[in-house]
Amino acid sequence: MNLYAIRAIYYFEMARAWRTLFQSIISPVISTCLYFIVFGSAIGSRISDVGGVSYGAFIVPGLIMLSLLTESISNASFGIYLPRFTGTIYEVLSAPMSHVEITIGYVGAAASKSIILGGIILATASLFVPIEIAHPFWMLLFLVLTAVTFSMFGFIIGIWADGFERLQIIPLVIITPLAFLGGTFYSIDMLPPAWRTVTLFNPVVYLVSGFRWSFYENADVDMRLSVGMIALFLFACMACISWIFRTGYRLKP
């Protein structure tokens, strides 16, 4: 394992995040605070509680997960697309490092940024409402697994995209709607039975539900099923990345 090469990619990507601090950290935190103010205050004043938890506290895990999904994909996709756009990806591919080390460097940096962002949002939310974390270990596990999995997904998008417009298609058109319809701001038990069944086909439901369970032991689906869904998506992304490097898809002319 070439740890020097991994550190070089990791430090470069993290340094880029600090150079664009407003875009990488401050902007998502402000957006999340606005969501919290609008939904937590305006709508929360009309909803007493959800499953025994105040509505303002109930939406905190969903807001963290929403930011985690979008930022993990955005950081990883842009991180690998930029070398492809500038042509420096060939220097990376010709360096004495394996595709595993390249993936660890880029995905590790993107996941680290998202985890830091999630921690900041959690700390910010605690200023508005009292937050309890019933299972800190599971909370951290869900946080890390989700960040790593969707950073891998973003890595795949960054390789697949052939323009800056395509970098935004999947996050804006697919991931964000799925997150909003995946129980971020509500419990799926509040839906009619037919819509509840349809919602269970949304994979984001399992992520949000499992993460919320680690806070309040309040879940829409079984926690073990949530872990299984994350693990399944993680292995699918790993298999796809392995195929990309094995075939040279969009990496080699």
Rosetta blueprint (number, residue, H / E / L):
1 M L
2 N L
3 L H
4 Y H
5 A H
6 I H
7 R H
8 A H
9 I H
10 Y H
11 Y H
12 F H
13 E H
14 M H
15 A H
16 R H
17 A H
18 W H
19 R H
20 T L
21 L H
22 F H
23 Q H
24 S H
25 I H
26 I H
27 S H
28 P H
29 V H
30 I H
31 S H
32 T H
33 C H
34 L H
35 Y H
36 F H
37 I H
38 V H
39 F H
40 G H
41 S H
42 A H
43 I H
44 G H
45 S H
46 R H
47 I L
48 S L
49 D E
50 V E
51 G L
52 G L
53 V E
54 S E
55 Y H
56 G H
57 A H
58 F H
59 I H
60 V H
61 P H
62 G H
63 L H
64 I H
65 M H
66 L H
67 S H
68 L H
69 L H
70 T H
71 E H
72 S H
73 I H
74 S H
75 N H
76 A H
77 S H
78 F H
79 G H
80 I H
81 Y H
82 L H
83 P H
84 R H
85 F H
86 T H
87 G L
88 T L
89 I H
90 Y H
91 E H
92 V H
93 L H
94 S H
95 A L
96 P L
97 M L
98 S L
99 H H
100 V H
101 E H
102 I H
103 T H
104 I H
105 G H
106 Y H
107 V H
108 G H
109 A H
110 A H
111 A H
112 S H
113 K H
114 S H
115 I H
116 I H
117 L H
118 G H
119 G H
120 I H
121 I H
122 L H
123 A H
124 T H
125 A H
126 S L
127 L L
128 F L
129 V L
130 P L
131 I L
132 E L
133 I L
134 A L
135 H L
136 P H
137 F H
138 W H
139 M H
140 L H
141 L H
142 F H
143 L H
144 V H
145 L H
146 T H
147 A H
148 V H
149 T H
150 F H
151 S H
152 M H
153 F H
154 G H
155 F H
156 I H
157 I H
158 G H
159 I H
160 W H
161 A L
162 D L
163 G L
164 F H
165 E H
166 R H
167 L H
168 Q H
169 I H
170 I H
171 P H
172 L H
173 V H
174 I H
175 I H
176 T H
177 P H
178 L H
179 A H
180 F H
181 L L
182 G L
183 G L
184 T L
185 F L
186 Y L
187 S L
188 I H
189 D H
190 M H
191 L L
192 P L
193 P H
194 A H
195 W H
196 R H
197 T H
198 V H
199 T H
200 L L
201 F L
202 N L
203 P H
204 V H
205 V H
206 Y H
207 L H
208 V H
209 S H
210 G H
211 F H
212 R H
213 W H
214 S H
215 F H
216 Y H
217 E L
218 N L
219 A L
220 D L
221 V L
222 D L
223 M H
224 R H
225 L H
226 S H
227 V H
228 G H
229 M H
230 I H
231 A H
232 L H
233 F H
234 L H
235 F H
236 A H
237 C H
238 M H
239 A H
240 C H
241 I H
242 S H
243 W H
244 I H
245 F H
246 R H
247 T H
248 G L
249 Y L
250 R L
251 L L
252 K L
253 P L
